Amino acid sequence: MEGSASPVRRYPGNPILTKDDIPYPVATVHNAGVVRFGQLYIMLFRSHLRNGRSIIGIAESSDGFDFKVRKEPFLTPSSEEPFKTYEEFGVEDPRITKIDGDFYITYSAYSRYGVRTCLARTRDFEHVERMAPITQADHRNVVLFPEKFDGFYARLDRPHSQIHPWSIWISYSPDLIHWGRSQVVLIPQRYHWDELKVGPGAPPIRTESGWLNIFHGAFETMDGAIYRLGVALHDLKDPSRVLGIADEWILQPEDPWEVTGYVHNVVFTCGAVAEDDGTVKIYWGGADSVMCVGIAAVSDLINLCLQRGRS
């Protein structure tokens, strides 16, 4: 990366998914988790139905760019308790993490009682098992680390509360269901691009230098909030220890479908896929309306954290 150029190279074929690509009626396509599954890329994306509530669809690709959407949604609000009560207003913003052969999906569940995060798992992306709600209200943006630390699973999340500026926390669990030992690891920076709030984006990616945490940050303007993407690096053995946070954003709304849409001025990620060539494909929703993708060199993102980090 040279000068002040963005480290993320936008795919020239963006947007890669729009509502017109979905074989059932939806108003949006955005905020998708993406993972490698054998020779395929699997995308689980959020869509608003025409009544305003959200469901999660599924698409497949052989190259990570050209996705084909299945005829039926992957996850819709449950008709069985205890999920029925807490998913009545919709299921949103899935993240996918592979752990020991299973793919675990965290997603936001909305109801008259607020938002909380639920956990599901699949092995084949044909059958999905809901496991449990794994947060209290109000909590969202849960991303799982793909490894254990001293025998415990770990996650990053963001309490959905204004009691304290919206910050990223880390928690630990013996079983992926019961969580504790929570502590703050990343907070908004005054008068920076993430001054309003920060939240986990894609599940953390293991690198030789540390865990790469691609997160979102928002800044309030006279014309509403702008959502951008940033990056932080966490210690490999102790992910509560942050080694560096890039002072600059890595991606901001620029293309027409990011600047204008269901929610203006938004790039928001729930998924990224590390490749064998040292790059990472980052997927983001543009203006809560379409899905986009770009490519970055992992080394560039690490250097931003360690060499151009905030003081």
Stockholm file with secondary structure:
# STOCKHOLM 1.0

chainA/1-311         MEGSASPVRRYPGNPILTKDDIPYPVATVHNAGVVRFGQLYIMLFRSHLRNGRSIIGIAESSDGFDFKVRKEPFLTPSSEEPFKTYEEFGVEDPRITKIDGDFYITYSAYSRYGVRTCLARTRDFEHVERMAPITQADHRNVVLFPEKFDGFYARLDRPHSQIHPWSIWISYSPDLIHWGRSQVVLIPQRYHWDELKVGPGAPPIRTESGWLNIFHGAFETMDGAIYRLGVALHDLKDPSRVLGIADEWILQPEDPWEVTGYVHNVVFTCGAVAEDDGTVKIYWGGADSVMCVGIAAVSDLINLCLQRGRS
#=GR chainA/1-311 SS CCTTCCSCEECTTCCSBCGGGCSSCCSCCEEEEEEEETTEEEEEEEEECTTSCEEEEEEEESSSSSCEECSSCSBCCCSSTTHHHHSTTEEEEEEEEEETTEEEEEEEEEETTEEEEEEEEESSSSSCEEEEECSCSSEEEEEECSSCBTTBEEEEEEECCSSSCBCEEEEEESSSSSCEEEEEEECCCTTSTTSSEEEECSCCEECSSCEEEEEEEEEEETTEEEEEEEEEEECSSCTTSEEEEBSSCSBCCCSHHHHSSSSSSBEEEEEEEECTTSEEEEEEEETTTEEEEEEEEHHHHHHHHHHSBCC
#=GC SS_cons         CCTTCCSCEECTTCCSBCGGGCSSCCSCCEEEEEEEETTEEEEEEEEECTTSCEEEEEEEESSSSSCEECSSCSBCCCSSTTHHHHSTTEEEEEEEEEETTEEEEEEEEEETTEEEEEEEEESSSSSCEEEEECSCSSEEEEEECSSCBTTBEEEEEEECCSSSCBCEEEEEESSSSSCEEEEEEECCCTTSTTSSEEEECSCCEECSSCEEEEEEEEEEETTEEEEEEEEEEECSSCTTSEEEEBSSCSBCCCSHHHHSSSSSSBEEEEEEEECTTSEEEEEEEETTTEEEEEEEEHHHHHHHHHHSBCC
//
